[in-house]
Amino acid sequence: MATTYEFPSDLLAGQEELHQVRAELSALLKRLPWSVEPMDGFSDDNGWRKVERPASPGWTEDEQAQVEKLRRREHELAVFVSTHRFWTEVPAADRMDARTRLKHAREEQAEE
């Protein structure tokens, strides 16, 4: 039988917010132009596959600030989750399994 872990509520909340911030950042980056700075478009078919990019107007200052804010929050949450005091209570041999279970805790709660 698989080991179950009693994750502290603040650790679960931190992991959940980390999932949310990463999803928000990913969605934002998909909406933004491919280049931060304005760039001309290009087409290159000399490699093993053709690469094409349209001209990029670049990101606005607000868009750059949004990305920076989300990246900063993502970093804060990743540090919080990975250095949480809970991990000292888990035997070293079990930490990888516990970390994986934490990452999927919301999926497991949804199945119950």
N, C-alpha and C positions, 0 to 999 in steps of 0.2 A: 504494500500500500504506500502511496506517495505521502511524503511528509507534508503536513499543513503548518503554516506559520501564522502567528498572531501579529500581524503588522500593526504598529502604532498608527493611530488616526492621522497624525501629522505627516507621517511618511506616506501613507496612502494618498492624502490630499496633495502632497508635493509631487508624487508620481503622476497623479491625475492632471494637475496643472501643467506638468512638463509635457504630457501627451497633447494637451490643448494648445500650448504655446508652439510646440513643434508643428502641429497641424495648421495653425494660423500662419506661421512663418512660411511653411511650404506653399500654402494657397496664395499668399502675398507674392512670393517669388515667382510663381507661375504666371501671375497677372502682370508683373512688371516687365518692361523691355529687357532684352537679353544683356544689354550693356549698361553699366552704371553711368558712364560718360557717353555723350553723344558720339556715335560712330557711323560711318558709312556702311552700307550693306556690302556683302561680298558673296562670291560663288567660287568654290574650289573643287574641281573634279580630278585633281592630280593624285589624290591619295587612294586608298583602297575603297573609300566610299565618298560620294559627293557630299560636300558640306555647303549649305547656303544659309545666309542670315540676311534678313531685311535691314534697312537702315534703322538705327536705334536713336530715339530722341533723348535717351538717357533718363535718369531718375530725377524727380524733383527733390528739393531739400526735404519736404515733408515725407516723401517716400523713403529717402535715405534714413531719416530720423526714425520712422516706423520700423524699418528693418533693424537698425541698431538697437532700438529699445527691445524688440523681440529677441534678438540674439543675446543681449545682455541678460534678459530675464531667463532665457533658456540656460545660459551658463550658470546663473545663480541657483536655479532649480536642480541642475545636474550635480552641482557641488553639494547642495543640501541633501539630495537623495543618496548620493554615493558615500558621503561621510557621516550619515546619520548614526547616532549612538546604537541603534538597533543592531547594526552589523557586528558589533563587538560581542553580542550575545549569541550569535550564530557561529557554530564551529566552522573553521576555515574550509573544511572539506565540503560543507553544505552551502556556502555563500553563493556560489554560481547558481545553484538550483533555486535558492531563495530569491535571488535577484531576478531570475527569469520569471518566477511566480509573481513577484511584485509587478513586473512589467505587464503581466497578463491578468492581474487581479480583477480589473473591471470586467473583463470578458468572462472570467469564472463566476463573478457575482451575478452577471446577467443570465448565466445558464441555470442558476439556482432558483 
